[in-house]
Amino acid sequence: MANTQGPQGNHDPAGSTQMFRAFVDDGAPRAAQPAPTQSGPRIGLIVGIIAAVVIVAAVAWLALK
């Protein structure tokens, strides 16, 4: 019996290491970029905390008056 499981000249490019490395390298630059910093939510948080402190102070002042 002959071995029919061996390679017969049919090359599968999707199974080659070179094609896999090219696929992995395509995704590397996007994953390496840091996320941009956003100052919008941080400013809103600071303004909200200041407003809460002012409201609590006003309620306390009115309660003690």
Backbone as JSON Lines, residues from 0, in Angstrom:
{"i":0,"aa":"M","n":[0.82,-1.18,0.0],"ca":[0.0,0.0,0.0],"c":[0.87,1.25,0.0]}
{"i":1,"aa":"A","n":[0.48,2.25,-0.71],"ca":[1.21,3.51,-0.79],"c":[0.66,4.48,0.25]}
{"i":2,"aa":"N","n":[1.53,5.35,0.73],"ca":[1.12,6.37,1.69],"c":[0.5,7.53,0.92]}
{"i":3,"aa":"T","n":[-0.8,7.72,1.05],"ca":[-1.5,8.78,0.32],"c":[-1.73,10.01,1.2]}
{"i":4,"aa":"Q","n":[-1.26,9.98,2.44],"ca":[-1.48,11.09,3.35],"c":[-0.42,12.19,3.22]}
{"i":5,"aa":"G","n":[0.7,11.94,2.56],"ca":[1.81,12.9,2.46],"c":[1.5,14.04,1.53]}
{"i":6,"aa":"P","n":[2.36,15.06,1.53],"ca":[2.15,16.21,0.63],"c":[2.3,15.8,-0.83]}
{"i":7,"aa":"Q","n":[1.43,16.33,-1.64],"ca":[1.44,15.99,-3.06],"c":[1.58,17.23,-3.93]}
{"i":8,"aa":"G","n":[2.18,18.28,-3.37],"ca":[2.36,19.5,-4.15],"c":[1.27,20.51,-3.93]}
{"i":9,"aa":"N","n":[0.27,20.18,-3.15],"ca":[-0.79,21.14,-2.84],"c":[-0.36,21.95,-1.62]}
{"i":10,"aa":"H","n":[-0.05,23.22,-1.85],"ca":[0.43,24.09,-0.78],"c":[-0.73,24.91,-0.24]}
{"i":11,"aa":"D","n":[-0.92,24.85,1.08],"ca":[-1.98,25.63,1.72],"c":[-1.37,26.9,2.3]}
{"i":12,"aa":"P","n":[-1.57,28.07,1.67],"ca":[-0.94,29.29,2.18],"c":[-1.48,29.72,3.54]}
{"i":13,"aa":"A","n":[-2.69,29.32,3.87],"ca":[-3.24,29.71,5.17],"c":[-2.56,28.97,6.3]}
{"i":14,"aa":"G","n":[-1.92,27.86,6.03],"ca":[-1.28,27.09,7.07],"c":[0.18,27.38,7.24]}
{"i":15,"aa":"S","n":[0.74,28.3,6.47],"ca":[2.17,28.56,6.56],"c":[2.48,29.5,7.71]}
{"i":16,"aa":"T","n":[3.65,29.38,8.25],"ca":[4.09,30.22,9.36],"c":[4.24,31.67,8.91]}
{"i":17,"aa":"Q","n":[4.71,31.86,7.69],"ca":[4.91,33.22,7.2],"c":[3.58,33.96,7.11]}
{"i":18,"aa":"M","n":[2.55,33.31,6.64],"ca":[1.24,33.95,6.55],"c":[0.69,34.25,7.95]}
{"i":19,"aa":"F","n":[0.92,33.35,8.89],"ca":[0.45,33.58,10.26],"c":[1.17,34.77,10.88]}
{"i":20,"aa":"R","n":[2.47,34.87,10.69],"ca":[3.22,35.99,11.24],"c":[2.76,37.31,10.62]}
{"i":21,"aa":"A","n":[2.46,37.3,9.34],"ca":[1.96,38.52,8.69],"c":[0.61,38.9,9.28]}
{"i":22,"aa":"F","n":[-0.23,37.93,9.59],"ca":[-1.53,38.19,10.2],"c":[-1.36,38.78,11.59]}
{"i":23,"aa":"V","n":[-0.46,38.23,12.37],"ca":[-0.23,38.72,13.74],"c":[0.38,40.11,13.7]}
{"i":24,"aa":"D","n":[1.32,40.35,12.79],"ca":[1.96,41.66,12.7],"c":[1.0,42.75,12.26]}
{"i":25,"aa":"D","n":[-0.05,42.41,11.51],"ca":[-1.03,43.4,11.09],"c":[-1.79,43.96,12.29]}
{"i":26,"aa":"G","n":[-2.02,43.17,13.32],"ca":[-2.77,43.62,14.48],"c":[-1.92,44.31,15.52]}
{"i":27,"aa":"A","n":[-0.61,44.22,15.44],"ca":[0.27,44.76,16.47],"c":[0.22,46.29,16.59]}
{"i":28,"aa":"P","n":[0.27,47.07,15.51],"ca":[0.29,48.52,15.68],"c":[-0.96,49.07,16.35]}
{"i":29,"aa":"R","n":[-2.1,48.49,16.08],"ca":[-3.34,48.99,16.69],"c":[-3.37,48.7,18.18]}
{"i":30,"aa":"A","n":[-2.87,47.54,18.59],"ca":[-2.9,47.18,19.99],"c":[-1.84,47.94,20.79]}
{"i":31,"aa":"A","n":[-0.78,48.43,20.15],"ca":[0.3,49.09,20.85],"c":[0.01,50.56,21.13]}
{"i":32,"aa":"Q","n":[-0.98,51.15,20.48],"ca":[-1.27,52.56,20.67],"c":[-1.98,52.76,22.0]}
{"i":33,"aa":"P","n":[-1.53,53.7,22.82],"ca":[-2.22,53.97,24.09],"c":[-3.54,54.68,23.84]}
{"i":34,"aa":"A","n":[-4.45,54.48,24.74],"ca":[-5.75,55.13,24.63],"c":[-5.6,56.63,24.87]}
{"i":35,"aa":"P","n":[-6.29,57.45,24.1],"ca":[-6.18,58.9,24.31],"c":[-6.78,59.31,25.65]}
{"i":36,"aa":"T","n":[-6.15,60.26,26.3],"ca":[-6.67,60.73,27.58],"c":[-7.8,61.71,27.35]}
{"i":37,"aa":"Q","n":[-8.81,61.6,28.17],"ca":[-9.97,62.47,28.05],"c":[-10.1,63.29,29.33]}
{"i":38,"aa":"S","n":[-10.13,64.6,29.18],"ca":[-10.24,65.45,30.35],"c":[-11.69,65.86,30.61]}
{"i":39,"aa":"G","n":[-12.6,65.58,29.7],"ca":[-13.99,65.97,29.85],"c":[-14.67,65.39,31.07]}
{"i":40,"aa":"P","n":[-14.66,64.07,31.26],"ca":[-15.32,63.5,32.43],"c":[-14.65,63.91,33.75]}
{"i":41,"aa":"R","n":[-13.34,64.1,33.75],"ca":[-12.64,64.49,34.97],"c":[-13.08,65.89,35.39]}
{"i":42,"aa":"I","n":[-13.22,66.81,34.45],"ca":[-13.66,68.17,34.78],"c":[-15.09,68.14,35.3]}
{"i":43,"aa":"G","n":[-15.92,67.32,34.7],"ca":[-17.3,67.2,35.17],"c":[-17.38,66.65,36.59]}
{"i":44,"aa":"L","n":[-16.5,65.7,36.9],"ca":[-16.47,65.14,38.25],"c":[-16.06,66.19,39.27]}
{"i":45,"aa":"I","n":[-15.05,66.99,38.95],"ca":[-14.6,68.05,39.87],"c":[-15.7,69.09,40.08]}
{"i":46,"aa":"V","n":[-16.36,69.5,39.02],"ca":[-17.44,70.48,39.14],"c":[-18.59,69.91,39.97]}
{"i":47,"aa":"G","n":[-18.88,68.63,39.78],"ca":[-19.95,68.0,40.55],"c":[-19.64,67.93,42.03]}
{"i":48,"aa":"I","n":[-18.4,67.62,42.37],"ca":[-18.0,67.56,43.78],"c":[-18.07,68.94,44.41]}
{"i":49,"aa":"I","n":[-17.6,69.96,43.7],"ca":[-17.66,71.33,44.23],"c":[-19.11,71.76,44.43]}
{"i":50,"aa":"A","n":[-19.99,71.44,43.48],"ca":[-21.4,71.79,43.61],"c":[-22.03,71.07,44.81]}
{"i":51,"aa":"A","n":[-21.67,69.81,45.04],"ca":[-22.23,69.07,46.18],"c":[-21.77,69.68,47.49]}
{"i":52,"aa":"V","n":[-20.5,70.08,47.57],"ca":[-20.0,70.71,48.79],"c":[-20.71,72.03,49.05]}
{"i":53,"aa":"V","n":[-20.93,72.82,48.0],"ca":[-21.63,74.1,48.16],"c":[-23.06,73.87,48.62]}
{"i":54,"aa":"I","n":[-23.73,72.87,48.06],"ca":[-25.12,72.59,48.44],"c":[-25.19,72.12,49.9]}
{"i":55,"aa":"V","n":[-24.29,71.24,50.29],"ca":[-24.28,70.75,51.68],"c":[-23.99,71.91,52.64]}
{"i":56,"aa":"A","n":[-23.06,72.79,52.26],"ca":[-22.74,73.94,53.11],"c":[-23.94,74.88,53.21]}
{"i":57,"aa":"A","n":[-24.65,75.09,52.12],"ca":[-25.83,75.97,52.16],"c":[-26.93,75.37,53.01]}
{"i":58,"aa":"V","n":[-27.15,74.07,52.92],"ca":[-28.18,73.42,53.73],"c":[-27.79,73.48,55.21]}
{"i":59,"aa":"A","n":[-26.53,73.26,55.52],"ca":[-26.08,73.32,56.91],"c":[-26.21,74.76,57.45]}
{"i":60,"aa":"W","n":[-25.88,75.74,56.63],"ca":[-26.0,77.13,57.07],"c":[-27.46,77.51,57.34]}
{"i":61,"aa":"L","n":[-28.37,77.04,56.45],"ca":[-29.77,77.33,56.64],"c":[-30.33,76.6,57.87]}
{"i":62,"aa":"A","n":[-29.83,75.39,58.15],"ca":[-30.32,74.62,59.28],"c":[-29.87,75.24,60.61]}
{"i":63,"aa":"L","n":[-28.69,75.83,60.63],"ca":[-28.16,76.42,61.86],"c":[-28.59,77.88,62.05]}
{"i":64,"aa":"K","n":[-29.23,78.48,61.13],"ca":[-29.64,79.88,61.18],"c":[-30.79,80.1,62.1]}
